[in-house]
Every structure is written in C-alpha cells, then in structure tokens.
Amino acid sequence: MGFRAPVRDINFALGEVAGLNDLLASNAFPNFDSETCRQVLTAAGEFVDGVLAPLNRIGDMEGARFENGRVFAAPGFTDAYRRYTEGGWTSLAAPEEFGGQGLPRAVAVAVFEMATAANMSFALCPMLSEAAIHLLTTHGTPRQKQIYLPKIVSGEWTGTMNLTEAQAGSDLALIRTRAESDGDKFRVTGQKIFITWGDHDCTENIVHLVLARLPDAPEGTKGISLFLAPKRLPDENGKAGVANSLRPLSIEHKLGIHASPTCVMSYEAAEAELVGAPHQGLALMFTMMNAARLNVGAQGSGIAERAYQQARDYALERRQGRSAWSDDAPARLFDLPDVRRMLLLMKAKTEAARAICLSTAVAADLAERAASAEARENAKLREELLVPVAKAWSTDVGVEVASLGIQVHGGAGFIEEAGAAQFYRDARIAPIYEGTNGIQATDLVGRKLPLAGGEPIRALFTEVRATLPDLDKAVAAHLRDVIAATERATEWLNLNRGSTDALAGATTYLKLLGDTVGGWMLAKAALAASRGADADYARGKLALARLFATQVLTCAPGLADVVQAGAGEIEAGATALAAD
C-alpha cells in the first residue's frame, strides 16, 4: 500500500481555510501566487511519494548506525537528502538574501507535513535546520549570517538544537554545560542528550546551537547563554575546515523514528561563538523552539495522514464479516459501521489538525507581512496563542489517529509486518519533544491567555461567532455551545491564574480549545467547498464537519467542567498514591 501525498486537501486547507489565498491577494508576496503555490505543493508531493516514502520502512528496520565514534544515516537517506537539497526544499521560506526562496512560511509548513507523512525520521533533519535558519536570521551577528546562513539554507550544512542534559530534562535551569572566554571566541564543555540528527554523514558540516553557562552566570534560567559550535570550523573562505573538539558519544535506541539519529553529544572545550547577548540564551532559543513547535504540530497531522491512508486502504481491501448495508459476506472491513466511524474520525481529526497548523503559519506570515502595524501585531498575538495548540493538540491527534489505525487493522495492526505499528511508534515522540504537551498547556494557560489583557482569545471567539450564520446550521449549533463552554473555562482560568487549580486544568483546557478551533476549521472547510464546483468533494467536507461536531464537540461542556474541577481531587489522589 503506497503513500500518496494529499496535495489537493493540503492546497485547499492552505488557501481556503487557513487564509493563504487572502494573504497572497494582498500582494504581501508579490512574486508568488495561488497557482504557483499549487505547483510547489504538487512537485513536493511527487518528490515525497517517489523518494522519501519508499525509504520509510527500511529506515525503521535498519535505523541509523553508530560505529567507531561516527554516525551513519539509514540506507538511502544520504542520497535522498542530496536530492532534497537539489530540489530546493530546504530553502522555501528562507530569506532571499541568503539564498532562500522567500516563500510564505505556511507553504514550507505544508511541504514539511508531506515530508513527515512520507518519512518522519528523514523530515526531522531539515526541520531542525529550518529552526536554526529562523534563529540566526533573527538573532545572528552579520558575520554569523554571512558564514552560516547560506550553507544551512542551501542544505549543504544542517543545524541542531542542544538544550537538555541528563540531570535536567525539561528543567533547563539545571544545565551544567559551561562556556569560557578564549579571546574573541568561547570554549564550550559539557554533555547534551536527545540531540536530534546531532551527527550524520549526509552533509560535511553540522551547526550546533548550544545552551551553556558563562563563569559569571546567575543561577537558574537567567544564567543561560546561547552558543554556535560547528562540527567543522569554517576556514577563511567559509568552507568546512578542521574538526572542532566535539563528538557524538552514542545514539539512543528508541521506540520509534529509528532512522533519526538521536545523539548524546560531548563538547570538549569546543570552539564556539556567542549568539546574542550573554545570559539571554533561553529567550533566544525560544525563537528556534517556537519555529520547531509549529513544525512538530505539522508532524502530528502528517503522521496522522499516513496512518489514515494505510488504515483506509486496508479496510477497503480486507474482507471478513457481513456488511451492515448490502448484506454481502464476506464484506469489506470498510462496510462495518464501527470501522467507518473510526476512519471518518481519523480523517476529520487529521484535517482539523492540519488546518490549525496552517492557520498558525499564515498568522506568522501576516505578523511579518501584513500591511499595517496593527494587523501585524494582531497576527503575532494570534500566532502566539495558537502555537501551543498547534503543537500539542495536533501531536495528540497524531498518536490517537495512529492508534486507531492499528485498531482498524485488528490483530494484523499489532504485527510489525503490516506497517501500522510503525506510525504509532513514530508518532509517540511528538507529544514529548520541543516542550512536552503538558508544558504547552501550562504555557497556554499561564502566558498566552493573558497576552494583551486577554485580547487574542477574545478576538478568536469573536471571529468564530461572526462566521456562524454562514456555516452549516447543525454544525453552527454545536459550535455555539462549544464557544460558550470554552469561554466559561477561560474566564475561570483567568480568575484563578497562577494557582495550582488552574495548572491542574491546563491540559484539558488545551484540548477543549483545540477541539473548538478544529471544529471551526472543519466547518469553514465545508463552507468553502460548498462554493466550489465539485459536489462530491463538498459533501465529503460537510460530512467530516458534522461527524466532528457530533462525536467531538458535544464533549465540550464536560471538558469545561473538568477544567473548573481544580486540583483538590488530584492532590488527594496523589497523596494516596504516594502512601502505597
């Protein structure tokens, strides 16, 4: 069963639901239009179908290798990466002054979703490079931009994030890696863990962005600085020169993404450059992390798409049981009501997650390119609000859909040869990295809801309500109830901000808000499709919106109740658990 990039659905979601067509009509990207966008997506689909997808299975079985202190990519990955860079896929949204194509970030996110669906392990490599490009473009010195950005943009060099350490986990205040001044450079010493694509043989150089402490650093996160440490030091011509004193110590043996080398990295007085001001490293790194978090959300929709396609194809081919509609026996699995329910729920949640991620990306584009300062500020606030939802809600969807895909396969899904299990194993990391989904929920409740006095969330609810008269009446009725429930939960959280009670409800609130926005996106998709010429396509979009409304949105009042339940029962239960 082969993968087929859902180019039509992605192009439709990008232009008609996420709002890219309106952005392009504003002339924010004068050399790029909707037809060119369609052509880019079509070409990307052909590439991932033909080059990346065939390597997914062998990458899972063979994995990356660590031999004699070196890391080797899975079979076929080095050649695939070369072809990926030759196709210009690393440079889509990068600035033109550094060799990029200057396209909307939303287009790059759409392409990244397809690459993830085809081969998640492979897509992680350019994802980290894209985040490094975003960071250096924003905070790099002129020299750093001149030397490093053209190489990373072209794909000749790749980038990484080196954040955590064995004793730290998500608490970066505990990192011990140190940096000491050495003339106009620095020397970084320490070990980092969980470094995605921290070493490999796909490129001649790797640009590591490393968090470390200077000797005079204050305690905690306020004492963290950011350093750039290349695997090979650039010579006077900007080419990869002598090896730096850093190396991989091992690669992790993981549940999934076997072809993505997750390294333990050792820095042994490695030569490095300071990025930004001393002691501002964590704030700067959030520039990179936020870019990565949106792409991780797209990983959720991408892996969900892959799991859905395989489950659908299997259900259409496998015969057993009796059809509830035609009385055929043996019937296709597809003719069993519960299988159809699962497939439709998989499809609806996948499309909702995709639309949330692409809408967040369009907001990021508007934050840079909108015509007025007010519009740019409003778009930035929308982006800030939605990033934790895009990351956490969409990656939870990826896990849920992959799990449902195994269920559709039945016993065969639990057997590795069927392939469905890989999607679940691969998907499971996404809710953990780039800030666990619990951290995203805490960020949403603690930092994003209060932004600008709460204006971003109010503006979102106002916009949803304004569209209700045009939407399908049945779906709109559910959305009215959902907005009321979400507003109730929001008000309660605002009244209890900073409390343990609010933190206890954060994860449930993020799900509630994600369900709300996802249901709205599906309703908008149904409305946009109804205005087109393809009646079958429109019926399909409407069916998804209605199914999501009845099977997901109806749970909203209960979720709001959970948000408002506070921490009392959690505290009491934890006390009992600790006493066991």
C-alpha positions as CSV (number, residue, x, y, z in Angstrom):
1,M,0.0,0.0,0.0
2,G,1.7,3.1,-1.2
3,F,1.6,6.6,0.3
4,R,0.1,9.4,-1.8
5,A,0.7,13.0,-0.6
6,P,-2.8,14.6,-0.1
7,V,-1.9,17.6,-2.3
8,R,-5.4,18.6,-3.1
9,D,-6.5,18.6,0.6
10,I,-3.4,20.5,1.7
11,N,-3.7,23.1,-1.1
12,F,-7.4,23.5,-0.2
13,A,-6.8,23.8,3.5
14,L,-3.9,26.2,3.0
15,G,-5.7,28.6,0.6
16,E,-9.4,28.3,1.5
17,V,-9.3,27.5,5.3
18,A,-6.1,28.9,6.7
19,G,-6.3,32.1,4.6
20,L,-3.2,31.9,2.4
21,N,-5.2,33.0,-0.7
22,D,-6.2,36.2,1.1
23,L,-2.6,36.8,2.2
24,L,-1.4,36.4,-1.4
25,A,-4.1,38.6,-2.8
26,S,-2.8,41.4,-0.5
27,N,0.5,41.4,-2.5
28,A,2.5,40.5,0.6
29,F,4.4,38.1,-1.6
30,P,4.4,39.8,-5.0
31,N,6.3,37.1,-6.8
32,F,4.2,34.2,-5.5
33,D,0.5,33.4,-6.2
34,S,-2.0,30.7,-5.6
35,E,-1.2,28.9,-8.9
36,T,2.5,28.8,-8.1
37,C,1.6,27.5,-4.7
38,R,-0.3,24.7,-6.2
39,Q,2.6,23.8,-8.4
40,V,5.0,23.9,-5.5
41,L,2.8,21.5,-3.5
42,T,2.3,19.2,-6.5
43,A,6.1,19.0,-7.0
44,A,6.6,18.4,-3.3
45,G,4.0,15.6,-3.4
46,E,5.7,13.9,-6.3
47,F,9.1,14.1,-4.5
48,V,8.0,12.7,-1.2
49,D,5.9,10.0,-2.8
50,G,8.7,8.9,-5.1
51,V,11.8,9.4,-2.9
52,L,11.0,9.7,0.8
53,A,8.1,7.3,1.3
54,P,9.9,4.2,-0.2
55,L,12.7,4.7,2.5
56,N,10.3,4.8,5.4
57,R,10.1,1.1,6.1
58,I,13.8,0.3,5.6
59,G,14.7,3.3,7.8
60,D,12.5,1.8,10.5
61,M,14.1,-1.6,10.2
62,E,17.7,-0.7,9.7
63,G,17.9,2.6,11.5
64,A,20.9,5.0,11.9
65,R,24.2,3.4,12.9
66,F,26.9,4.4,15.4
67,E,30.2,2.9,14.6
68,N,33.7,3.8,15.7
69,G,32.6,7.2,17.0
70,R,30.7,8.1,13.8
71,V,27.0,8.2,12.9
72,F,25.8,6.9,9.6
73,A,22.3,7.6,8.2
74,A,20.0,4.8,7.3
75,P,20.3,3.2,3.9
76,G,19.3,5.5,1.1
77,F,19.0,8.6,3.3
78,T,22.2,10.3,2.2
79,D,21.2,10.2,-1.4
80,A,17.6,11.2,-0.6
81,Y,19.0,14.2,1.4
82,R,21.1,15.2,-1.6
83,R,18.1,15.1,-3.9
84,Y,16.1,17.0,-1.3
85,T,18.6,19.9,-1.3
86,E,18.9,19.8,-5.0
87,G,15.2,20.3,-5.3
88,G,15.4,23.4,-3.2
89,W,13.2,22.1,-0.4
90,T,15.4,23.3,2.4
91,S,15.2,26.9,1.2
92,L,11.4,27.5,0.7
93,A,10.8,30.1,3.4
94,A,14.4,31.3,4.0
95,P,15.3,34.9,3.2
96,E,16.3,35.5,-0.4
97,E,19.4,37.5,0.6
98,F,20.9,34.2,2.0
99,G,19.9,32.0,-1.0
100,G,16.3,31.3,0.1
101,Q,13.2,31.5,-2.0
102,G,11.3,33.9,0.3
103,L,8.0,31.9,0.1
104,P,5.4,32.1,2.8
105,R,6.2,30.1,5.9
106,A,2.8,28.4,5.6
107,V,3.9,26.8,2.3
108,A,7.0,25.5,4.0
109,V,4.9,24.0,6.8
110,A,2.6,22.4,4.2
111,V,5.6,20.8,2.4
112,F,7.0,19.7,5.7
113,E,3.8,17.9,6.6
114,M,4.0,15.9,3.4
115,A,7.6,15.1,4.1
116,T,6.7,13.9,7.6
117,A,3.9,11.8,6.4
118,A,6.2,10.2,3.8
119,N,9.2,9.7,6.2
120,M,9.1,11.3,9.7
121,S,12.7,10.3,10.6
122,F,14.0,12.0,7.5
123,A,11.9,15.1,7.9
124,L,13.3,15.8,11.3
125,C,16.7,16.7,9.8
126,P,15.6,19.7,7.7
127,M,13.1,20.7,10.4
128,L,15.9,21.5,12.8
129,S,17.8,23.3,10.1
130,E,14.8,25.4,9.3
131,A,14.6,26.4,13.0
132,A,18.3,27.3,13.0
133,I,17.7,29.5,10.0
134,H,14.9,31.3,11.8
135,L,17.1,31.8,14.9
136,L,20.2,33.1,13.1
137,T,18.1,35.3,10.8
138,T,16.6,36.9,13.8
139,H,19.5,37.0,16.3
140,G,22.7,36.2,14.5
141,T,25.5,38.7,14.0
142,P,26.2,40.0,10.5
143,R,29.3,37.7,10.3
144,Q,27.3,34.6,11.6
145,K,24.6,35.3,9.0
146,Q,27.1,35.7,6.2
147,I,29.1,32.5,7.0
148,Y,26.4,30.1,8.2
149,L,23.0,31.0,6.7
150,P,23.8,30.4,3.0
151,K,25.2,27.0,3.9
152,I,22.2,26.0,6.1
153,V,19.7,27.5,3.6
154,S,21.2,25.5,0.7
155,G,21.2,22.3,2.8
156,E,25.0,22.0,2.5
157,W,25.1,22.1,6.3
158,T,22.4,21.2,8.8
159,G,21.5,22.6,12.2
160,T,20.7,21.2,15.6
161,M,19.4,22.3,19.0
162,N,21.4,21.3,22.0
163,L,19.3,22.1,25.1
164,T,18.9,19.5,27.8
165,E,21.3,17.3,29.8
166,A,20.9,14.0,31.7
167,Q,20.2,15.7,35.1
168,A,18.0,18.4,33.6
169,G,15.2,17.0,31.4
170,S,12.7,19.8,30.8
171,D,14.1,21.9,33.6
172,L,16.8,23.8,31.8
173,A,17.7,25.7,34.9
174,L,19.7,22.6,35.9
175,I,22.1,22.5,32.9
176,R,25.8,22.4,33.7
177,T,27.5,22.8,30.3
178,R,29.9,25.7,30.6
179,A,31.5,28.2,28.3
180,E,34.7,30.2,28.9
181,S,36.1,33.1,27.0
182,D,39.0,32.4,24.7
183,G,39.9,35.7,23.0
184,D,37.1,36.7,20.7
185,K,35.8,33.1,20.9
186,F,34.5,30.8,23.6
187,R,35.2,27.2,24.6
188,V,32.2,25.0,25.4
189,T,32.5,22.0,27.7
190,G,29.7,19.5,28.7
191,Q,27.4,16.8,27.5
192,K,24.0,17.2,25.9
193,I,21.4,14.4,25.4
194,F,18.5,13.8,23.0
195,I,20.1,15.8,20.1
196,T,18.1,15.0,17.0
197,W,20.3,14.4,14.0
198,G,23.2,15.5,16.2
199,D,25.6,13.7,13.9
200,H,25.3,12.0,10.5
201,D,27.1,11.6,7.2
202,C,24.5,13.4,5.0
203,T,26.5,16.7,5.0
204,E,30.1,17.8,5.6
205,N,29.2,20.1,8.5
206,I,26.6,20.5,11.3
207,V,25.9,23.7,13.1
208,H,25.2,23.1,16.7
209,L,23.3,25.7,18.7
210,V,24.2,25.0,22.4
211,L,22.9,26.3,25.7
212,A,25.7,26.8,28.3
213,R,26.7,28.9,31.3
214,L,29.4,31.6,31.4
215,P,31.5,31.7,34.6
216,D,29.7,34.8,35.9
217,A,26.3,33.5,35.1
218,P,23.5,33.9,37.7
219,E,21.6,30.8,38.8
220,G,18.6,29.4,37.0
221,T,17.4,30.1,33.5
222,K,18.6,33.7,33.7
223,G,22.2,32.5,33.6
224,I,21.9,30.6,30.3
225,S,23.7,31.8,27.1
226,L,23.5,30.6,23.6
227,F,26.5,29.5,21.5
228,L,27.1,28.3,18.0
229,A,29.6,25.4,17.7
230,P,30.1,23.9,14.3
231,K,31.2,20.3,13.8
232,R,34.0,21.6,11.5
233,L,35.3,25.1,11.9
234,P,34.8,27.3,8.8
235,D,38.1,28.4,7.1
236,E,38.9,31.9,5.8
237,N,36.7,31.1,2.7
238,G,33.7,30.0,4.8
239,K,34.2,26.3,3.9
240,A,34.1,23.5,6.4
241,G,37.7,23.2,7.7
242,V,39.3,21.4,10.7
243,A,37.3,19.3,13.1
244,N,36.0,21.0,16.2
245,S,36.5,19.3,19.6
246,L,33.0,17.9,19.8
247,R,31.7,14.4,19.1
248,P,28.8,12.0,19.4
249,L,29.2,9.5,22.3
250,S,26.3,7.3,21.2
251,I,22.9,7.2,19.6
252,E,19.7,6.3,21.5
253,H,17.7,3.1,20.9
254,K,14.2,4.4,20.7
255,L,10.6,3.3,20.5
256,G,10.3,4.9,17.0
257,I,11.9,7.2,14.5
258,H,14.7,4.7,14.2
259,A,16.3,6.4,11.2
260,S,16.6,9.7,13.0
261,P,19.9,9.6,15.0
262,T,19.2,10.9,18.5
263,C,22.7,11.6,19.9
264,V,24.5,12.1,23.1
265,M,26.9,14.9,22.3
266,S,30.2,15.7,24.1
267,Y,31.7,19.2,23.9
268,E,35.4,19.1,25.0
269,A,36.5,22.8,25.0
270,A,34.8,23.1,21.6
271,E,35.3,26.4,19.9
272,A,32.1,28.4,19.8
273,E,30.6,31.8,19.1
274,L,28.2,33.7,21.4
275,V,24.8,34.2,19.8
276,G,23.0,37.3,21.1
277,A,23.8,38.8,24.5
278,P,25.2,36.9,27.4
279,H,22.6,35.3,29.8
280,Q,19.9,35.7,27.1
281,G,20.2,32.2,25.7
282,L,16.9,30.7,26.7
283,A,14.9,33.7,25.4
284,L,16.8,33.5,22.1
285,M,16.4,29.7,21.9
286,F,12.7,30.2,22.1
287,T,12.8,31.8,18.7
288,M,14.1,28.5,17.4
289,M,11.9,26.4,19.6
290,N,8.7,28.2,18.5
291,A,9.6,27.6,14.9
292,A,10.2,24.0,15.6
293,R,7.0,23.6,17.7
294,L,4.8,24.6,14.8
295,N,6.6,22.1,12.5
296,V,6.1,19.5,15.3
297,G,2.4,20.2,15.1
298,A,2.6,19.5,11.4
299,Q,4.3,16.2,12.2
300,G,1.2,15.3,14.1
301,S,-1.1,15.9,11.1
302,G,1.5,14.3,8.8
303,I,1.8,11.0,10.7
304,A,-2.0,11.0,11.2
305,E,-2.4,11.3,7.4
306,R,-0.1,8.4,6.8
307,A,-1.8,6.2,9.4
308,Y,-5.2,7.1,8.0
309,Q,-4.3,6.3,4.4
310,Q,-3.0,2.9,5.3
311,A,-6.0,2.1,7.5
312,R,-8.4,3.2,4.8
313,D,-6.7,1.1,2.1
314,Y,-6.6,-1.9,4.3
315,A,-10.3,-1.6,5.2
316,L,-11.2,-1.3,1.5
317,E,-9.3,-4.5,0.6
318,R,-9.7,-6.8,3.7
319,R,-12.8,-8.9,3.6
320,Q,-14.5,-10.5,6.7
321,G,-17.8,-10.4,8.4
322,R,-21.1,-9.2,6.9
323,S,-21.9,-5.8,5.5
324,A,-24.4,-3.7,7.5
325,W,-25.6,-2.1,4.3
326,S,-25.5,-4.6,1.5
327,D,-25.6,-7.9,3.4
328,D,-22.6,-9.1,1.5
329,A,-20.4,-11.7,3.1
330,P,-17.5,-11.7,3.4
331,A,-17.7,-7.9,3.2
332,R,-15.0,-5.3,3.2
333,L,-14.0,-4.1,6.6
334,F,-15.0,-0.7,5.3
335,D,-18.6,-1.9,5.3
336,L,-18.6,-2.3,9.1
337,P,-20.2,0.7,10.9
338,D,-17.5,0.9,13.6
339,V,-14.7,0.8,11.1
340,R,-16.3,3.6,9.1
341,R,-16.7,5.6,12.3
342,M,-13.0,5.2,13.1
343,L,-11.9,6.1,9.6
344,L,-14.1,9.2,9.5
345,L,-12.9,10.3,12.9
346,M,-9.3,9.7,11.8
347,K,-9.9,11.8,8.7
348,A,-11.7,14.6,10.5
349,K,-9.1,15.0,13.2
350,T,-6.3,14.9,10.7
351,E,-7.8,17.7,8.6
352,A,-8.6,19.7,11.7
353,A,-5.0,19.4,12.9
354,R,-3.7,20.4,9.5
355,A,-5.9,23.4,9.4
356,I,-4.9,24.6,12.8
357,C,-1.2,24.3,12.0
358,L,-1.5,26.0,8.6
359,S,-3.6,28.8,10.1
360,T,-0.9,29.4,12.7
361,A,1.6,29.5,9.9
362,V,-0.4,32.1,8.0
363,A,-0.7,34.1,11.2
364,A,3.2,34.0,11.4
365,D,3.4,35.2,7.8
366,L,0.9,38.0,8.5
367,A,2.9,39.0,11.6
368,E,5.8,39.8,9.2
369,R,4.0,40.9,6.0
370,A,0.6,42.5,6.9
371,A,0.2,46.0,5.5
372,S,-0.4,47.8,8.8
373,A,1.4,47.7,12.2
374,E,-1.9,46.9,13.9
375,A,-2.6,44.0,11.6
376,R,0.9,42.7,12.2
377,E,0.5,42.9,15.9
378,N,-2.9,41.2,15.9
379,A,-1.5,38.4,13.7
380,K,1.5,38.0,16.1
381,L,-0.9,37.6,19.0
382,R,-2.9,35.0,17.1
383,E,0.3,33.1,16.3
384,E,1.4,33.2,19.9
385,L,-2.0,32.0,21.1
386,L,-2.2,29.1,18.6
387,V,1.4,27.8,18.7
388,P,0.9,25.7,21.8
389,V,-2.4,24.4,20.5
390,A,-0.9,23.6,17.1
391,K,2.0,21.7,18.8
392,A,0.1,19.8,21.5
393,W,-3.4,19.2,20.1
394,S,-2.1,18.1,16.7
395,T,0.6,15.7,18.1
396,D,-2.0,14.2,20.4
397,V,-4.2,13.7,17.3
398,G,-1.2,12.1,15.6
399,V,-1.0,9.5,18.4
400,E,-4.7,9.0,18.5
401,V,-5.1,8.5,14.8
402,A,-2.1,6.1,14.6
403,S,-3.6,4.1,17.4
404,L,-7.0,4.0,15.6
405,G,-5.1,2.8,12.5
406,I,-3.8,-0.2,14.4
407,Q,-7.4,-0.9,15.6
408,V,-8.8,-0.8,12.1
409,H,-6.2,-3.4,11.1
410,G,-7.2,-5.6,14.1
411,G,-4.6,-8.2,15.0
412,A,-2.7,-7.5,11.9
413,G,-2.1,-4.0,13.1
414,F,-0.2,-5.3,16.1
415,I,2.2,-7.2,13.8
416,E,5.1,-5.2,12.6
417,E,4.9,-6.6,9.0
418,A,1.6,-4.8,8.5
419,G,3.4,-1.4,8.9
420,A,0.7,0.3,11.0
421,A,2.6,-0.1,14.2
422,Q,5.5,2.0,13.0
423,F,3.2,5.0,12.6
424,Y,2.2,4.7,16.3
425,R,5.8,4.2,17.4
426,D,6.9,7.2,15.4
427,A,4.0,9.4,16.4
428,R,4.6,8.8,20.1
429,I,7.6,11.1,20.5
430,A,5.9,14.2,19.1
431,P,3.9,15.0,22.3
432,I,7.2,14.8,24.2
433,Y,9.8,16.8,22.4
434,E,10.1,20.6,21.9
435,G,8.4,21.0,25.2
436,T,6.0,18.3,26.4
437,N,2.4,18.8,25.7
438,G,1.9,19.5,29.4
439,I,4.4,22.3,29.1
440,Q,2.5,23.6,26.1
441,A,-0.7,23.6,28.1
442,T,0.9,25.4,31.0
443,D,2.3,28.0,28.6
444,L,-1.1,28.4,27.0
445,V,-2.9,29.0,30.3
446,G,-0.1,30.9,32.1
447,R,1.4,33.1,29.4
448,K,-0.8,33.1,26.2
449,L,-4.3,33.7,27.6
450,P,-3.2,36.8,29.5
451,L,-1.4,38.3,26.4
452,A,-2.5,41.9,25.7
453,G,-5.1,41.7,28.5
454,G,-6.7,38.6,27.0
455,E,-7.4,40.2,23.7
456,P,-6.1,37.3,21.5
457,I,-8.6,34.8,22.9
458,R,-11.5,37.3,22.8
459,A,-10.7,38.1,19.2
460,L,-10.7,34.4,18.3
461,F,-14.1,33.8,19.9
462,T,-15.4,37.0,18.2
463,E,-14.2,35.7,14.8
464,V,-15.7,32.3,15.3
465,R,-19.1,33.8,16.2
466,A,-19.0,36.1,13.2
467,T,-18.8,33.1,10.8
468,L,-21.6,31.1,12.4
469,P,-24.5,32.5,10.3
470,D,-22.8,31.2,7.1
471,L,-21.9,27.8,8.4
472,D,-24.0,24.6,8.2
473,K,-26.8,25.0,10.7
474,A,-26.3,21.8,12.6
475,V,-22.5,22.4,13.0
476,A,-23.1,26.0,13.9
477,A,-25.4,25.0,16.7
478,H,-22.7,22.8,18.2
479,L,-20.1,25.5,17.8
480,R,-22.3,28.0,19.7
481,D,-22.4,25.6,22.7
482,V,-18.7,24.9,22.4
483,I,-17.8,28.6,22.4
484,A,-19.9,29.1,25.5
485,A,-18.2,26.2,27.3
486,T,-14.7,27.4,26.2
487,E,-15.5,30.9,27.3
488,R,-16.7,29.7,30.7
489,A,-13.5,27.7,31.2
490,T,-11.4,30.6,30.0
491,E,-13.0,33.0,32.5
492,W,-12.5,30.5,35.3
493,L,-8.8,30.1,34.4
494,N,-8.3,33.9,34.3
495,L,-9.9,34.2,37.7
496,N,-7.6,31.5,39.1
497,R,-4.4,32.4,37.2
498,G,-1.2,31.2,38.7
499,S,-2.9,28.8,41.1
500,T,-2.5,25.0,41.3
501,D,-6.2,24.7,40.4
502,A,-5.5,26.5,37.1
503,L,-2.4,24.3,36.3
504,A,-4.4,21.2,37.0
505,G,-6.9,22.1,34.3
506,A,-4.4,23.3,31.7
507,T,-4.1,20.2,29.7
508,T,-7.9,19.7,29.5
509,Y,-8.3,23.3,28.5
510,L,-5.8,23.0,25.7
511,K,-7.8,20.0,24.4
512,L,-11.0,22.0,24.7
513,L,-9.6,25.0,22.8
514,G,-8.1,22.7,20.2
515,D,-11.5,20.9,19.7
516,T,-13.1,24.3,19.4
517,V,-10.7,25.6,16.8
518,G,-10.6,22.3,15.0
519,G,-14.4,22.1,14.7
520,W,-14.5,25.7,13.4
521,M,-11.8,24.9,10.8
522,L,-13.7,21.9,9.5
523,A,-16.9,24.0,9.3
524,K,-15.1,26.6,7.3
525,A,-13.7,23.9,5.0
526,A,-17.3,22.7,4.4
527,L,-18.4,26.2,3.6
528,A,-15.6,26.9,1.2
529,A,-16.1,23.5,-0.5
530,S,-19.8,24.2,-1.0
531,R,-18.9,27.2,-3.1
532,G,-16.8,25.1,-5.5
533,A,-17.8,23.0,-8.5
534,D,-17.0,19.6,-7.0
535,A,-20.2,18.4,-5.3
536,D,-18.7,15.2,-4.1
537,Y,-15.8,17.0,-2.5
538,A,-18.2,19.4,-0.8
539,R,-20.3,16.5,0.6
540,G,-17.2,14.9,2.0
541,K,-16.1,18.1,3.8
542,L,-19.6,18.6,5.2
543,A,-19.7,15.0,6.4
544,L,-16.4,15.5,8.3
545,A,-17.6,18.7,9.9
546,R,-20.8,17.1,11.1
547,L,-19.1,14.0,12.4
548,F,-16.6,16.0,14.3
549,A,-19.4,18.2,15.7
550,T,-21.4,15.2,17.0
551,Q,-18.5,13.0,18.2
552,V,-16.1,15.6,19.5
553,L,-17.7,19.0,20.1
554,T,-20.6,17.5,22.1
555,C,-18.0,16.7,24.8
556,A,-17.0,20.4,25.3
557,P,-19.3,21.1,28.3
558,G,-17.8,18.1,30.1
559,L,-14.3,19.3,29.4
560,A,-15.1,22.7,30.7
561,D,-16.3,21.1,33.9
562,V,-13.0,19.2,34.2
563,V,-11.0,22.4,33.8
564,Q,-13.0,24.0,36.6
565,A,-12.7,21.0,38.9
566,G,-9.5,22.3,40.3
567,A,-6.6,20.4,41.9
568,G,-8.3,19.1,45.0
569,E,-9.0,15.5,43.8
570,I,-5.6,15.4,42.1
571,E,-3.9,16.4,45.3
572,A,-5.9,13.9,47.4
573,G,-5.3,11.1,44.9
574,A,-1.6,11.8,44.7
575,T,-1.3,11.7,48.5
576,A,-2.9,8.2,48.4
577,L,-0.6,7.0,45.6
578,A,2.5,8.2,47.5
579,A,1.4,6.3,50.5
580,D,1.0,3.0,48.6
